[in-house]
Each structure stands twice: as structure tokens, then as C-alpha cells.
Amino acid sequence: MSLGHDAALTQLRAFLASAGLPFNSRLPPERELSETLGVARPVLRKALAVLEQEGQIWRHVGKGTFVGSRPLDTHADIAAVARRTNPAEVMRTRLLLEPEVAAQAAVGATPAQIQEMRNCIERSRSTESWRQYESWDNRLHRLVAEATHNELLLALLDTLNAVRRTVTWGRLRPDRASPPPDHHSFTEHEEIVAAIEDRDVQRARDSMRRHLEQVERKLLRPQSS
């Protein structure tokens, strides 16, 4: 029996999280994906449309469905930008933008968005690999951006994230296969979402800044962590 829309969307999210597909990699064809998930193709298409609206995937007619956000413009060549930048610049740019994004989210987040943020945190705690963790981490940070209800700001963040996923980070990742139970981001994410839920603009801003500063220290200076 084919799954309904909500169940199909849940199955598709779980598939993407567990598959650990790199940014811009192509998903299996619809026929294969529908068989894998046990989902009718019309229902699968609706679930794919939801993920495309969220910026989790993008589709190109005749070529397929790809992981990540659609490039905004041909002269904003993500791969070219990624070649000219580096992880340190990416982190400094995140520190300039994302604390203000969190502050705006504290003003505009809906109860449903806050609940989905909490769901992302819970799912990230139970992951078995860094790829799975990063998938839920990316989703959480995008949810914070969505909660600003500012389409231009969201587009800018999507471009930044597209570059971030293209820049080589693998050599900076810790040796262990998955995040430890006491991984710093778990508590920091909780603090960010709690501040957003409390509508505390300054605390949301400060919590996001502290979190990204810690990420920067861990990724760029792992020897001191």
C-alpha cells in the first residue's frame, strides 16, 4: 500500500538524511525512488515539491533532482566562488549574518517552525554519522532563516550555504565517525531555539554568535579543542 503525503514526506526526509548524499549530487530517478520508499509517484512528486520549496533539493527538467539549493544566477557561480574562498572566510561570513538572522527569527518564528526546530535537534542527537548530523544541522539553520519571513535574506543564506557545502571541510572533521553525546552543538542549538521561542531578540543573537564562534574554534583550530 502506498504511503500518504505526510508519511511520504517523512520517508523522503529520512532517506536523504541516511543517504548522506553530497551537495549537488543527483537523487535516484523518480521510478527507483518511489519503489525504494514504497510511495506512489504522484505522492512522491508532492513530497519532492515540499523539499524543493525548503531548499533541500532542486530540480532541473531533463536532468534530474539534486541535493541542495538551486544556484540563484549563472554569474553567481557557486563552484567558482568556493574555489576562491576558504573555510575561515565562510565562518566569518556566517558570523556576520546568522546572529542577525536568529534575532529576526525571534520576532517572526511561528509555533510550528519552533516545533520543527526542536524536532531537528532531536533527530541530530540520534544520528550515526557526521553526514546525517550535518543534514539535520543544515535543516535547523535554514529553519531559523525561514522564520525571518524575509525571502531576500533567505536567498542570501541559501547562497552562503551552497558555497559552504562546496568548500572542502573533510580534512577539518574530527576522526570519530559520528558526533559524541556531549557534542557542543546540541546544547547550543537548544539555547538558540529557546531564545527564539521566548521572543528574546538579544539572547537569540548572542546564542547564535556563541555557537558559531565555537564551531569556528572546533573546525579551524581542532588542535586547541
C-alpha positions as CSV (number, residue, x, y, z in Angstrom):
1,M,0.0,0.0,0.0
2,S,1.3,3.4,-1.0
3,L,2.0,5.9,1.8
4,G,0.1,9.2,2.2
5,H,1.6,12.6,1.6
6,D,2.8,13.3,5.2
7,A,4.2,9.8,5.6
8,A,5.9,10.0,2.2
9,L,7.5,13.3,3.2
10,T,8.8,11.8,6.4
11,Q,10.2,8.8,4.5
12,L,11.9,11.1,2.0
13,R,13.5,13.2,4.7
14,A,14.8,10.1,6.4
15,F,16.1,8.8,3.1
16,L,18.1,12.0,2.4
17,A,19.4,12.1,6.0
18,S,20.6,8.5,5.9
19,A,21.9,8.5,2.4
20,G,24.4,11.3,3.2
21,L,24.5,12.5,-0.4
22,P,27.0,15.3,-1.2
23,F,25.8,18.7,-2.2
24,N,24.7,18.9,-5.8
25,S,24.6,15.1,-6.2
26,R,21.7,13.6,-8.1
27,L,18.9,11.7,-6.4
28,P,17.8,8.3,-7.9
29,P,15.2,8.6,-10.7
30,E,11.6,9.0,-9.5
31,R,10.7,5.5,-10.5
32,E,13.5,4.0,-8.5
33,L,12.9,6.3,-5.5
34,S,9.2,5.6,-5.4
35,E,9.9,1.9,-5.3
36,T,12.6,2.3,-2.6
37,L,10.3,4.3,-0.4
38,G,7.1,2.5,-1.2
39,V,5.5,5.7,-2.4
40,A,3.3,6.3,-5.4
41,R,5.0,8.6,-7.9
42,P,2.3,11.4,-7.7
43,V,2.7,11.4,-3.9
44,L,6.5,11.4,-4.2
45,R,6.3,14.4,-6.5
46,K,4.4,16.4,-4.0
47,A,6.9,15.5,-1.3
48,L,9.8,16.5,-3.6
49,A,8.0,19.8,-4.2
50,V,7.9,20.5,-0.5
51,L,11.6,19.8,-0.1
52,E,12.3,22.0,-3.1
53,Q,10.4,24.9,-1.5
54,E,12.5,24.3,1.6
55,G,15.8,24.5,-0.4
56,Q,16.7,20.9,0.4
57,I,16.7,19.9,-3.2
58,W,16.3,21.4,-6.7
59,R,15.1,20.0,-9.9
60,H,16.3,20.5,-13.5
61,V,13.9,19.4,-16.2
62,G,15.5,16.7,-18.3
63,K,18.5,16.3,-15.9
64,G,17.0,15.2,-12.6
65,T,16.7,16.2,-8.9
66,F,19.7,17.4,-7.0
67,V,20.7,17.8,-3.3
68,G,20.9,21.4,-2.0
69,S,19.7,24.8,-3.1
70,R,19.3,25.9,-6.7
71,P,22.0,28.3,-7.7
72,L,20.5,31.8,-7.9
73,D,22.2,33.0,-11.1
74,T,24.6,31.8,-13.7
75,H,27.1,34.6,-12.8
76,A,26.9,33.7,-9.2
77,D,28.9,30.5,-9.9
78,I,28.9,28.6,-6.7
79,A,31.8,26.3,-7.6
80,A,33.9,29.3,-8.8
81,V,33.2,31.2,-5.6
82,A,34.0,28.1,-3.5
83,R,37.4,27.8,-5.3
84,R,38.2,31.5,-4.4
85,T,37.2,31.3,-0.7
86,N,38.2,29.0,2.2
87,P,36.6,27.7,5.5
88,A,37.9,30.7,7.5
89,E,36.1,33.2,5.2
90,V,32.9,31.1,5.3
91,M,32.9,31.1,9.0
92,R,33.5,34.8,9.3
93,T,30.6,35.4,6.9
94,R,28.3,33.2,8.9
95,L,29.3,35.2,12.0
96,L,28.3,38.4,10.2
97,L,24.9,37.2,9.1
98,E,23.5,34.4,11.2
99,P,23.3,36.1,14.6
100,E,21.1,38.8,13.0
101,V,19.0,36.1,11.3
102,A,18.4,34.5,14.7
103,A,17.4,37.8,16.1
104,Q,14.8,38.3,13.4
105,A,13.6,34.7,13.9
106,A,12.9,35.5,17.5
107,V,10.4,38.1,16.2
108,G,8.8,36.1,13.4
109,A,9.0,32.3,14.2
110,T,5.7,30.5,14.3
111,P,4.9,27.8,16.9
112,A,5.0,25.2,14.0
113,Q,8.5,26.4,13.0
114,I,9.8,26.3,16.5
115,Q,8.5,22.8,16.9
116,E,10.2,21.7,13.7
117,M,13.4,23.3,15.0
118,R,13.1,21.1,18.1
119,N,12.5,18.1,16.0
120,C,15.7,18.7,14.1
121,I,17.6,18.9,17.3
122,E,16.2,15.6,18.5
123,R,17.0,13.9,15.2
124,S,20.5,15.3,15.2
125,R,21.1,13.7,18.6
126,S,20.3,10.2,17.3
127,T,22.4,10.3,14.1
128,E,25.0,7.6,13.4
129,S,27.3,9.6,11.1
130,W,28.6,13.1,10.6
131,R,26.8,13.3,7.3
132,Q,23.5,12.6,9.0
133,Y,24.2,15.1,11.7
134,E,25.1,17.7,9.1
135,S,21.9,17.1,7.2
136,W,19.8,17.9,10.3
137,D,22.1,20.8,11.3
138,N,21.7,22.3,7.9
139,R,17.9,21.9,8.2
140,L,17.9,23.6,11.6
141,H,19.8,26.6,10.5
142,R,17.6,27.0,7.4
143,L,14.5,26.8,9.6
144,V,15.9,29.7,11.6
145,A,16.3,31.7,8.4
146,E,12.8,30.7,7.2
147,A,11.4,32.1,10.5
148,T,12.6,35.6,9.4
149,H,9.9,35.6,6.7
150,N,12.4,37.5,4.6
151,E,12.8,36.0,1.1
152,L,15.8,38.0,0.1
153,L,17.6,37.2,3.3
154,L,16.7,33.5,2.9
155,A,18.1,33.6,-0.7
156,L,21.4,35.1,0.6
157,L,21.7,32.5,3.2
158,D,21.0,29.7,0.7
159,T,23.8,31.1,-1.5
160,L,26.2,31.2,1.5
161,N,25.2,27.6,2.4
162,A,25.7,26.4,-1.1
163,V,29.3,27.8,-1.0
164,R,29.8,26.3,2.5
165,R,28.8,22.9,1.3
166,T,31.1,23.1,-1.7
167,V,34.2,24.2,0.2
168,T,36.3,21.3,1.3
169,W,35.8,20.6,5.0
170,G,36.5,16.9,5.3
171,R,40.1,17.4,6.5
172,L,38.8,19.5,9.3
173,R,36.3,17.0,10.6
174,P,37.2,15.0,13.8
175,D,38.4,11.5,13.5
176,R,35.4,9.8,15.2
177,A,32.6,8.5,12.9
178,S,29.7,10.5,14.5
179,P,29.1,13.3,17.0
180,P,29.7,12.4,20.6
181,P,26.7,12.5,23.0
182,D,28.2,15.7,24.6
183,H,28.8,17.4,21.2
184,H,28.8,21.2,21.9
185,S,26.2,22.0,19.2
186,F,23.4,20.1,20.9
187,T,23.3,22.4,23.9
188,E,24.0,25.4,21.8
189,H,21.2,24.7,19.4
190,E,18.8,24.2,22.4
191,E,19.8,27.7,23.7
192,I,19.2,29.3,20.3
193,V,15.8,27.7,19.9
194,A,14.8,28.5,23.5
195,A,15.7,32.2,22.9
196,I,13.7,32.3,19.7
197,E,10.7,30.7,21.5
198,D,11.0,33.2,24.3
199,R,11.0,36.1,21.7
200,D,14.2,37.3,23.2
201,V,15.9,39.0,20.3
202,Q,19.2,39.8,22.0
203,R,19.6,36.4,23.6
204,A,18.9,34.7,20.2
205,R,21.5,36.9,18.6
206,D,24.1,36.2,21.3
207,S,23.3,32.5,21.4
208,M,23.8,32.1,17.7
209,R,27.1,34.1,17.8
210,R,28.5,32.0,20.7
211,H,27.5,28.8,18.8
212,L,29.2,29.9,15.6
213,E,32.3,31.1,17.4
214,Q,32.5,27.6,19.0
215,V,32.0,26.0,15.6
216,E,34.8,28.2,14.2
217,R,37.2,27.2,17.0
218,K,36.4,23.5,16.6
219,L,36.7,23.4,12.9
220,L,39.6,25.8,12.2
221,R,41.7,25.1,15.4
222,P,40.9,21.5,16.3
223,Q,44.3,21.1,18.0
224,S,43.1,23.5,20.7
225,S,39.7,21.8,21.3
